Amino acid sequence: MTHNPPQLENSLESLAQMSIALAEALEYPQRLQHFLEQLCTAASIPGACILQLEVDGEAVNWLAGVGLSRDAFEASAPLQQWLRSRLRNSNGPGGEDAAVLAVHSSGSLVTALYLQAITPQAIPLARAAAAALSLAISAEQLRQEVEQAHQARQKFVSVVTHELRIPMTSIKGYTDLLLQGIVGPLTPDQQNFLTVIRNNVDRMSVLVSALSDLNRMETARLRINLAPLQPQVCIQEAVQALHAALEEKRQRLVIDAPADLPAVQADQARLVQVLSALLHNAHLYSPANTEIGLAARVEASQMVISVQDHGVGISPQDQPRIFEAFFRSEDTAIREHPGWGLSLRVARGLVQMMQGQMGFESQPGQGSRFWFSLPLAVQREA
């Protein structure tokens, strides 16, 4: 059995400590600072810094440093010239007193590791540390690019949803006036055309509202007003809104909710929105002449409300993605119904903001049961 020399073991341990420093749950500059502290200790050098500079330009950006003066460094034109010379020519030790290693390049900018009074024996460790630093810089740049893209998408959605509301309100208002005969009697065809317009505006309004809610959730701008409320009130409101659609499809809604249900801590408008989303999905994906169940019961310190249908169900391959935004199954029985794959994502987000959870059970061809829990307004004794 062989053993690594003590010097190699110490180097590997030091490199591991530096890698840990780069992966800490800290702000990026703090991670770089901790990395340099570990490197200076391991290589027995008095100072080091990480710089970003233009090799053929003048810009210098100090990212982090230990044992060196940032102001003196940035003000020293000869030192900056020496750095650029070393990066252009040798990418290695620059003399007896210092070394500079190119760590990462992006366009005209090079990130360099400057090491003061480093010995030749410590150069291999410094190169290994520079490689670890390069990976950390690449990961940070990728994180920043993803964050910028995410922010741009959020801003785009916010602007689009705001701008769409104005024309949709006008279209809806004028369509309602025409349907009321404000400019004279309508022919049956005119009545049908206006009804189609009105229905599609309603669909667009639902989409815009869902996009707006999702965007505000992701940017922590959605406000929830939690207060004690009776769940029966919200249940009745959601059921009433769906009553006409259920009758048109000859579906029967069976409610199993005791009259003495305790109050829950929730936002009334948002709770109605969640119930409406689950009931609407059950109605949409269930055949005519079937039964839909809505149940509410107390479990420990939670109220559990569920909606059961006997519709198409959800395939095993689709189930892990059912709460993803914009996900829609490729199942033709699902695709024949309009939708954008947002209602369940928004509903679960709202439940979580009300300190609850949402889940489901489903069997293809047998139906689905979606449930969510909410905390009771007054916690009961265990």
N, C-alpha and C positions, 0 to 999 in steps of 0.2 A: 504494500500500500504506500503510495507516494504522498508527500505533503508539500503544499506550496511554501516557498520561502517566506519568512516573516515580512519582508519588505513588500512582496507581492500581495500578501494577505492584507496588509495595512492599506495598500493602494486600492485594492478592490473594495475594502470597507469604506474608505474615504469617498470613492466614486459612488458607492451606494448611498452614502449620506448626502452627496451633492444631488443625486437624482431624486431623492426624497424631498430635498429642499425645493427643487423645481416643480414638484407635483403637489406641494402643500396647498391647502384651501385658503390661499391669501391672494391679495391683489398682485398683479403681475410685477410691479416694481419691488414689492416686498420679497417675492420669491427670488428675483434676481439678486437682491441684497443678501439673502440667506445663502444662496449658492456661492457668492463670492466669499462670504465669511468662511464657509466650509473649505473652499479651494485654498484660501490664504493659509488656513490652519494646516491643511494636508500637505501643501507644497512648501511650507515654512517661508512664505514671502511676506514682506511688510505691507504691500498694497497691490490692488488690482482694480480694474474697471471694465465696464462694457460700454462700448461706444458704437454709434451709428454715424457713418461718415460717407461722403462722396469721394471716391478714390481720385477722380479727376476734377473735383470741384473744391468748394470751400466749406460746405455745410458740415457741422459737427453736432451730434446730439448725444448728450450724456444720459445713459440709461440707468446705471447704478455704479457705485464705487465703494471701496473699502480702503482706508489708509491713504487716500489721495485727495488733493484739493480740486474740486470741480472747477472753481473759478480760475485757479492757476493753470489747470490743464487746458481749459477752453481758450485761455488768453495766450498760450504759448504756440506761436506760429511755427518755430523750429521743430517742436515736438510733433505737431500735427503733420508737418512735412515729412518728418522721419517715419511716422506711422504710415502715411500713404506710400512712401518709398518701399517700406518693408512689405506692405500688402501687394504692391505691384510686382515685386521681384521674387521674394523668397518664402513668404508665408511661414516664417519660423523665427528662431532667436535673432534678435537684432544686435547683439553685442553681449558684453559681459554683464550688463546691469539690467537688461529688460528683454522681453519677448513680446511679440504681437502675433496673434493667430486670427485668421479670417474664420469667422464662425458661420455666417449666413449672408447671402446676397439676395437682393430684391431690386431689380432694375439697376439704377445707378448707385444705390445705397448698399454699403457693406457693413455688417455688424461684426465688430472686432473685439477680441479679448486682449486687453493690455495687462501684462504681468511684470511687476517691478522686482528687480534683484532676484530673478529666478535662476536656479542652478540647472546645468544640463541634465542632471539626474531626474529632475522634476518635470522635464519637458514631456515625456510620455504620458504622465498623469494629466498634465495640462491639456494635451491633445485629446485624451479620452473625455475629459471634462468638457472641452469645446464641442465634441460630437454630441454629448448629452444636451448641452445648451442649444445646439442647432435644432435638435428635435423639439425642444421646448418652445423655441421661437417660432418654428413652423406651426406648431399646434396653436400657439397664441394668435398668430396671424389668421389661421383658419377660423378660430373662434370669433375673431373680430369681424371677418368677412361674413360669417353666418349671422352674427348679431346685426350687422348693417343691413343685410338682405331682409332679415326678420323685421327690423324697424321700418324699412322701406315698404314692405308688404302691409304692415299695420297702418302706416300713414296712407297708403293708397286705398285700402279698404275703408278707412275712416272718411276720406274725401269722397269716394264714390258713393258710399251709403248716404252721406249727407246730401250730395247733389241729386241723387235719384229720388229722394223723398219729395222734393218740390214738384217736379213734373208729375209724379205719380198721384200726388194729392190733387192736382189740377185735373188730370184725366179722370180720376175717380169722381170728383165733384161734378164735372160737366156731364159725365156719363149718367150719374144719378139724376141730374136735372132733366136730361133727355128722356130717361126711362119714366120719369114722372109726367111726361107730356107737356113740359113747360113751353115748348115751341110748337106744339100741336100734336095731333094723334099720330101714332106710329103704326106702320104695317107690321104684320107678323115677322117678316124677314128683318126689318129694322130692329124690332124688339129682340130677336135672336142675336143679331150682330152685336148690339149694345150689351147684351148679357154676357156674350163671350169676352168682350173687352173688359167688362167689370170683373169677371171671374179671373181673368189673367192678371189684372192689376192687383187683385187680392193675393194671388200667388206670388207676384213680385214683391208685394209688401211684406209677406211672410219671409221671403228670402232675405230682403234687406234688413229686416229686424233681427233675423238669426245671425247674419253676418256682423251686424253692429254689436249684438250681445257677445258673440265669440271674440270679436276684436277687443272689446272693452274688458272681457275676462283676462285675455292674454296680456293686456297692458295695465291690469289692476285698476281700471277706471270704472268698473261696474259696481254700483252701490247696492247693498242688501240691507233692508231695514227689518231686523229681527224683532219680533214681538210675540207675546202669547196669543194664540188664535185657535179657534175651534176648527178642526180639520173638516167637519161635515159641511161647513159653509163653503170651503174651497171645492170640495167634492161636488156639491150641488151646482156650483157655478160652472165647473168644467163639464159636467154632464149636460147641463142645460144648453151650453154652446154647441154640443154635438148631437143634440136630440133629433134635429131634422135629418141629418145625414144618416143616423142609425135607422130612422123610420124608412127612409128612402131605400135602404138596402135590406130592410126587414130583419135587422139584427136586434137581439134582445140583450139588454144590459142588466146584469144581476149584481146588486150591491150588497155586500156583506160587511156592514160597519155598525157596530153597536151604537145606540143613541147616547150612551154615557161615555163616549171616548174622551179622554183627558185632552187638555190643550197642548199644542206643540209650540216650539219656539221656531218661528219661520217668518218669511216675508210673504204676505198674502198674495200679492199679484204674481210673484215668482212661483209660488206653490201651485197656483191655478195654471200657470204656464207649463209646469212640469206635468201635472195631471192631464192637461189637454194634449200634450205631445204624446204621452203614452196611450191615451184613449184613441187619439186620431190614428196612430200607427196600428193599433189593434183593429180598429174599424177598417182601415185601408187594406190590410193584408189578410183579412178574414173573408170567407165567402158569404154570400147572402144567406139569410135564414140560419145563422149560427148564433151562438151565445158568447158574450163577452162578460168576464167577471171582474169586479173591482172589490177588493177586500182591504180592510184596515184592522189592525190589531196591535196590542201593546206587547212588546217583548223587553223585559227588564226596564231600562230607562229610555227605551226608544219606541217610537211609533213606526210600524212597518206597513206601508201601503203598497199593494200589488195590483197589476192589471194582467189578466189571463185571457188569451185568445185561443181559438182553435183553427188558426190559419195555416199558412205555408211553412212556418217555422224557419229556422236559421241553420244553414249547413255547418258542419264542424269546422270547415276551412274558413268560413266567414266569421265565426264567433269571436276569434281573438281581435278582429278589427271593427267590431260592431259600433264601438264608441269613437272611432276615428272620424275627424272632420272630413266631409266630402266622400266618405266611403259609401259605395253602393254595390250590392252584390251583382254578379253576372247572371244570376238565376233569372230566367225569363219570366217566371211568376212574380218576381220582385220588380223587374225592369218595366213591366207593363203599367206600373203605377208611377205617376210623376213624383219627383223628390230630388233633394240635393245632398242628402246625407249629413244634415246639420242638426236635426231636431234632437237626436239622442245625445250627441256631443254637448249641445247647449244644456239639455236637461240635466245630464250628469254633472256638468260644471256648476249649475245653479244649486243642485242638491249638496254638492261638496261645499259651496260657499255658505250654505245654511247648516254646516257642520254635520252633514249626513253622508250616506253612502248609497250607491246604486249598483244593481247587478241584474242578472237574468238567468233563466234556464230555458232551453229550447230543444225540441226534437223536430227534425225535418218532416213535414207532412202532418204533424200533430199539434203544432202551435207553439206559442212562447208565453212565458210568464216574466214580466219585468217588475222589479220591486225596488223600492227605495226606503231608507230609514231617515227619521228626523228625531232630534232630541225632544223629550217632553219638556214642557214649560216649567213644571215642578217635578224635580226628581223624586222618585218613590223610594221608600225604604227597601233595601235588599232583602 
